[in-house]
């Protein structure tokens, strides 16, 4: 894979990571009705982020050890985000 493609993929991952954090931050400051909108946006960008990491692994830009370590952390963040979404929906 050429350097430009790797750079583009890395830039997209960085952008999605920042987008996810921004939406989580905004959700933390919103009232209950608006909170779910931003949590859903954060969840969507986070899901795409996880998918791009999987693509990086499949293209062998990440080795299995790196991918497993990253997946564990991503899974934990996903559970926390999902829990916050469920809690907000129930309220």
N, C-alpha and C positions, 0 to 999 in steps of 0.2 A: 504494500500500500504506500502510495507516495506521501511525502511530507505535508503537502497542502491538504489532502484528505484528512490526515490525522489531526492537523491543526484545526480544520473546520469542525470535526467531531468534538475535539476538546473545547473549542469555543462555544459550541452549542450546549455541551454539558455544563460549562461554567455559567452560561446564561440561564439555563433551567434551574440550576442550584440557587442562583441569586433570586430568580422569580419565585421559587418555592419559599425561600426565607422571607422575602418581601410580603407575600400573601399571608404567611403565618404571623408576621409582625402586625400587619393590618388587622387580621382577625382578632388578635389579642386586645386590640383597642376599640373594637366595634361592639355595638349592642347586640343582644342575642339574635334578633331577626337578620341583621346584616352579617353576623359572624359566619354563618354557614356558607354564604356565598364565597367568602374568601378562603374558607377551609376547603371547599370543593375545588377552587382554583389551585390551591396549594397541592391538593391530592392529585389533580390531573397532571400538573407539571412534574410532580414527584414520580408518578407512574411512568411518564415519558423518560425521565432521568434514569430510572431503573432499567428501562428497556434499552437505552443507549449504552449503558454499562454492559448489558448482556451482549449487545452487538460488538462492543470492543473486545469482549472475551472470545466471541466466536471468530473474530478477525485476528485473534491472537495478539492483540494490542495489550491485553492483560493476561498474565498467566493464571492458572487455576488457583494457586495459593492467594494471589492478590484478589481475584474475583470472589473467592469464598470469604475472605476477611471483610471485603467491602459489602458483600451481600448480607452478612450478619448485622452489620451496622445499619444498612438500609432497611432491613426487615424490622429492626427495633424502632427506627424512626417512623416507619409505615404503621406499626402497631400503635404508637403514641398518637399519630395524626388521625388514624381511624377511630381510636377511642375518643378523641376530642370531638370528632364529627358526630359519633353516636350520642355522646353526652349532650351536645348542643341540639341535636334533633329531638331528643326526648324532652328537653326542657320547654 
